[in-house]
């Protein structure tokens, strides 16, 4: 959550807001643009340099 852009005191490494504990359709690919990243329990966003993926 702190890497995302939806907290005023966050790190803003990821421009997209992150929605944790998502119970809908599971996100497997990061959205284009600045759409929300909806993460189910047990999922995370992995960031290394310019590479990002859902794990």
N, CA, C and O atoms as a GROMACS GRO file, in nm:
protein
  220
    1UNK      N    1   0.082  -0.120   0.000
    1UNK     CA    2   0.000   0.000   0.000
    1UNK      C    3   0.086   0.125   0.000
    1UNK      O    4   0.053   0.222  -0.068
    2UNK      N    5   0.195   0.125   0.074
    2UNK     CA    6   0.276   0.246   0.083
    2UNK      C    7   0.355   0.274  -0.044
    2UNK      O    8   0.403   0.386  -0.063
    3UNK      N    9   0.369   0.175  -0.132
    3UNK     CA   10   0.436   0.198  -0.260
    3UNK      C   11   0.342   0.266  -0.360
    3UNK      O   12   0.387   0.325  -0.458
    4UNK      N   13   0.212   0.257  -0.335
    4UNK     CA   14   0.112   0.307  -0.429
    4UNK      C   15   0.092   0.458  -0.420
    4UNK      O   16   0.144   0.525  -0.330
    5UNK      N   17   0.016   0.507  -0.515
    5UNK     CA   18  -0.010   0.650  -0.521
    5UNK      C   19  -0.139   0.693  -0.455
    5UNK      O   20  -0.180   0.808  -0.472
    6UNK      N   21  -0.205   0.605  -0.380
    6UNK     CA   22  -0.333   0.646  -0.322
    6UNK      C   23  -0.323   0.688  -0.175
    6UNK      O   24  -0.425   0.709  -0.110
    7UNK      N   25  -0.204   0.698  -0.121
    7UNK     CA   26  -0.185   0.750   0.014
    7UNK      C   27  -0.102   0.878   0.005
    7UNK      O   28  -0.001   0.881  -0.065
    8UNK      N   29  -0.144   0.981   0.074
    8UNK     CA   30  -0.072   1.109   0.063
    8UNK      C   31   0.071   1.099   0.112
    8UNK      O   32   0.158   1.170   0.062
    9UNK      N   33   0.097   1.012   0.210
    9UNK     CA   34   0.233   0.997   0.259
    9UNK      C   35   0.301   0.871   0.206
    9UNK      O   36   0.400   0.824   0.262
   10UNK      N   37   0.246   0.814   0.096
   10UNK     CA   38   0.302   0.695   0.036
   10UNK      C   39   0.426   0.726  -0.045
   10UNK      O   40   0.465   0.842  -0.060
   11UNK      N   41   0.489   0.621  -0.098
   11UNK     CA   42   0.612   0.635  -0.173
   11UNK      C   43   0.589   0.670  -0.320
   11UNK      O   44   0.682   0.718  -0.387
   12UNK      N   45   0.469   0.648  -0.372
   12UNK     CA   46   0.432   0.678  -0.511
   12UNK      C   47   0.524   0.610  -0.612
   12UNK      O   48   0.554   0.666  -0.718
   13UNK      N   49   0.569   0.488  -0.579
   13UNK     CA   50   0.648   0.407  -0.673
   13UNK      C   51   0.556   0.356  -0.783
   13UNK      O   52   0.596   0.346  -0.899
   14UNK      N   53   0.433   0.322  -0.745
   14UNK     CA   54   0.330   0.277  -0.838
   14UNK      C   55   0.227   0.389  -0.847
   14UNK      O   56   0.175   0.434  -0.745
   15UNK      N   57   0.196   0.434  -0.970
   15UNK     CA   58   0.099   0.541  -0.987
   15UNK      C   59  -0.043   0.496  -0.954
   15UNK      O   60  -0.126   0.576  -0.914
   16UNK      N   61  -0.070   0.368  -0.972
   16UNK     CA   62  -0.204   0.314  -0.952
   16UNK      C   63  -0.240   0.305  -0.805
   16UNK      O   64  -0.154   0.272  -0.723
   17UNK      N   65  -0.366   0.334  -0.769
   17UNK     CA   66  -0.409   0.304  -0.633
   17UNK      C   67  -0.422   0.152  -0.615
   17UNK      O   68  -0.459   0.082  -0.709
   18UNK      N   69  -0.392   0.103  -0.497
   18UNK     CA   70  -0.404  -0.040  -0.467
   18UNK      C   71  -0.522  -0.060  -0.374
   18UNK      O   72  -0.535   0.007  -0.271
   19UNK      N   73  -0.608  -0.155  -0.411
   19UNK     CA   74  -0.724  -0.192  -0.329
   19UNK      C   75  -0.696  -0.332  -0.273
   19UNK      O   76  -0.701  -0.429  -0.347
   20UNK      N   77  -0.666  -0.342  -0.143
   20UNK     CA   78  -0.637  -0.474  -0.084
   20UNK      C   79  -0.764  -0.549  -0.046
   20UNK      O   80  -0.872  -0.490  -0.041
   21UNK      N   81  -0.751  -0.678  -0.021
   21UNK     CA   82  -0.861  -0.764   0.027
   21UNK      C   83  -0.976  -0.769  -0.073
   21UNK      O   84  -1.093  -0.776  -0.033
   22UNK      N   85  -0.945  -0.765  -0.201
   22UNK     CA   86  -1.046  -0.765  -0.306
   22UNK      C   87  -1.112  -0.902  -0.315
   22UNK      O   88  -1.042  -1.004  -0.317
   23UNK      N   89  -1.245  -0.906  -0.321
   23UNK     CA   90  -1.319  -1.032  -0.327
   23UNK      C   91  -1.380  -1.058  -0.464
   23UNK      O   92  -1.447  -1.160  -0.482
   24UNK      N   93  -1.359  -0.969  -0.560
   24UNK     CA   94  -1.415  -0.986  -0.694
   24UNK      C   95  -1.322  -1.067  -0.782
   24UNK      O   96  -1.249  -1.154  -0.734
   25UNK      N   97  -1.325  -1.038  -0.912
   25UNK     CA   98  -1.238  -1.107  -1.007
   25UNK      C   99  -1.092  -1.083  -0.971
   25UNK      O  100  -1.053  -0.970  -0.939
   26UNK      N  101  -1.013  -1.189  -0.975
   26UNK     CA  102  -0.874  -1.180  -0.933
   26UNK      C  103  -0.789  -1.112  -1.040
   26UNK      O  104  -0.796  -1.148  -1.157
   27UNK      N  105  -0.710  -1.015  -0.999
   27UNK     CA  106  -0.617  -0.946  -1.088
   27UNK      C  107  -0.495  -1.034  -1.110
   27UNK      O  108  -0.430  -1.076  -1.014
   28UNK      N  109  -0.463  -1.061  -1.236
   28UNK     CA  110  -0.343  -1.138  -1.268
   28UNK      C  111  -0.244  -1.055  -1.349
   28UNK      O  112  -0.125  -1.085  -1.352
   29UNK      N  113  -0.293  -0.951  -1.416
   29UNK     CA  114  -0.210  -0.863  -1.497
   29UNK      C  115  -0.237  -0.720  -1.451
   29UNK      O  116  -0.351  -0.682  -1.427
   30UNK      N  117  -0.132  -0.641  -1.440
   30UNK     CA  118  -0.150  -0.502  -1.398
   30UNK      C  119  -0.230  -0.426  -1.503
   30UNK      O  120  -0.209  -0.447  -1.622
   31UNK      N  121  -0.320  -0.338  -1.460
   31UNK     CA  122  -0.401  -0.262  -1.555
   31UNK      C  123  -0.318  -0.158  -1.628
   31UNK      O  124  -0.215  -0.113  -1.579
   32UNK      N  125  -0.365  -0.120  -1.748
   32UNK     CA  126  -0.302  -0.011  -1.822
   32UNK      C  127  -0.342   0.121  -1.760
   32UNK      O  128  -0.449   0.132  -1.699
   33UNK      N  129  -0.260   0.220  -1.773
   33UNK     CA  130  -0.294   0.352  -1.720
   33UNK      C  131  -0.286   0.353  -1.569
   33UNK      O  132  -0.201   0.288  -1.509
   34UNK      N  133  -0.376   0.430  -1.508
   34UNK     CA  134  -0.374   0.448  -1.363
   34UNK      C  135  -0.496   0.385  -1.296
   34UNK      O  136  -0.539   0.431  -1.190
   35UNK      N  137  -0.553   0.280  -1.359
   35UNK     CA  138  -0.667   0.210  -1.299
   35UNK      C  139  -0.625   0.143  -1.170
   35UNK      O  140  -0.506   0.117  -1.147
   36UNK      N  141  -0.723   0.114  -1.085
   36UNK     CA  142  -0.696   0.049  -0.957
   36UNK      C  143  -0.639  -0.090  -0.976
   36UNK      O  144  -0.677  -0.163  -1.068
   37UNK      N  145  -0.546  -0.127  -0.888
   37UNK     CA  146  -0.495  -0.263  -0.882
   37UNK      C  147  -0.568  -0.330  -0.766
   37UNK      O  148  -0.548  -0.296  -0.650
   38UNK      N  149  -0.654  -0.426  -0.799
   38UNK     CA  150  -0.738  -0.492  -0.699
   38UNK      C  151  -0.673  -0.624  -0.660
   38UNK      O  152  -0.670  -0.718  -0.740
   39UNK      N  153  -0.621  -0.631  -0.537
   39UNK     CA  154  -0.548  -0.748  -0.492
   39UNK      C  155  -0.629  -0.832  -0.395
   39UNK      O  156  -0.678  -0.783  -0.294
   40UNK      N  157  -0.642  -0.960  -0.427
   40UNK     CA  158  -0.703  -1.055  -0.335
   40UNK      C  159  -0.604  -1.084  -0.223
   40UNK      O  160  -0.485  -1.058  -0.236
   41UNK      N  161  -0.653  -1.138  -0.113
   41UNK     CA  162  -0.564  -1.177  -0.003
   41UNK      C  163  -0.459  -1.273  -0.056
   41UNK      O  164  -0.489  -1.362  -0.136
   42UNK      N  165  -0.336  -1.254  -0.013
   42UNK     CA  166  -0.226  -1.340  -0.056
   42UNK      C  167  -0.157  -1.293  -0.182
   42UNK      O  168  -0.056  -1.351  -0.221
   43UNK      N  169  -0.208  -1.190  -0.248
   43UNK     CA  170  -0.146  -1.134  -0.369
   43UNK      C  171  -0.067  -1.010  -0.334
   43UNK      O  172  -0.095  -0.944  -0.233
   44UNK      N  173   0.032  -0.977  -0.417
   44UNK     CA  174   0.115  -0.858  -0.397
   44UNK      C  175   0.161  -0.807  -0.532
   44UNK      O  176   0.154  -0.878  -0.633
   45UNK      N  177   0.208  -0.684  -0.534
   45UNK     CA  178   0.271  -0.628  -0.653
   45UNK      C  179   0.421  -0.630  -0.631
   45UNK      O  180   0.471  -0.575  -0.532
   46UNK      N  181   0.492  -0.693  -0.723
   46UNK     CA  182   0.638  -0.702  -0.716
   46UNK      C  183   0.696  -0.593  -0.806
   46UNK      O  184   0.658  -0.582  -0.923
   47UNK      N  185   0.787  -0.512  -0.752
   47UNK     CA  186   0.849  -0.403  -0.828
   47UNK      C  187   1.000  -0.417  -0.820
   47UNK      O  188   1.056  -0.429  -0.711
   48UNK      N  189   1.065  -0.415  -0.937
   48UNK     CA  190   1.211  -0.414  -0.943
   48UNK      C  191   1.250  -0.327  -1.063
   48UNK      O  192   1.220  -0.361  -1.178
   49UNK      N  193   1.316  -0.217  -1.035
   49UNK     CA  194   1.350  -0.118  -1.137
   49UNK      C  195   1.222  -0.075  -1.209
   49UNK      O  196   1.131  -0.022  -1.146
   50UNK      N  197   1.214  -0.097  -1.341
   50UNK     CA  198   1.093  -0.060  -1.417
   50UNK      C  199   0.998  -0.177  -1.439
   50UNK      O  200   0.899  -0.164  -1.510
   51UNK      N  201   1.027  -0.290  -1.378
   51UNK     CA  202   0.945  -0.410  -1.394
   51UNK      C  203   0.847  -0.423  -1.278
   51UNK      O  204   0.887  -0.414  -1.162
   52UNK      N  205   0.718  -0.444  -1.310
   52UNK     CA  206   0.616  -0.466  -1.208
   52UNK      C  207   0.528  -0.583  -1.249
   52UNK      O  208   0.496  -0.598  -1.367
   53UNK      N  209   0.490  -0.666  -1.153
   53UNK     CA  210   0.398  -0.777  -1.182
   53UNK      C  211   0.320  -0.810  -1.056
   53UNK      O  212   0.358  -0.773  -0.945
   54UNK      N  213   0.210  -0.881  -1.075
   54UNK     CA  214   0.130  -0.931  -0.963
   54UNK      C  215   0.179  -1.069  -0.929
   54UNK      O  216   0.191  -1.155  -1.017
   55UNK      N  217   0.208  -1.093  -0.801
   55UNK     CA  218   0.252  -1.226  -0.759
   55UNK      C  219   0.161  -1.277  -0.649
   55UNK      O  220   0.180  -1.388  -0.599
   0.00000   0.00000   0.00000
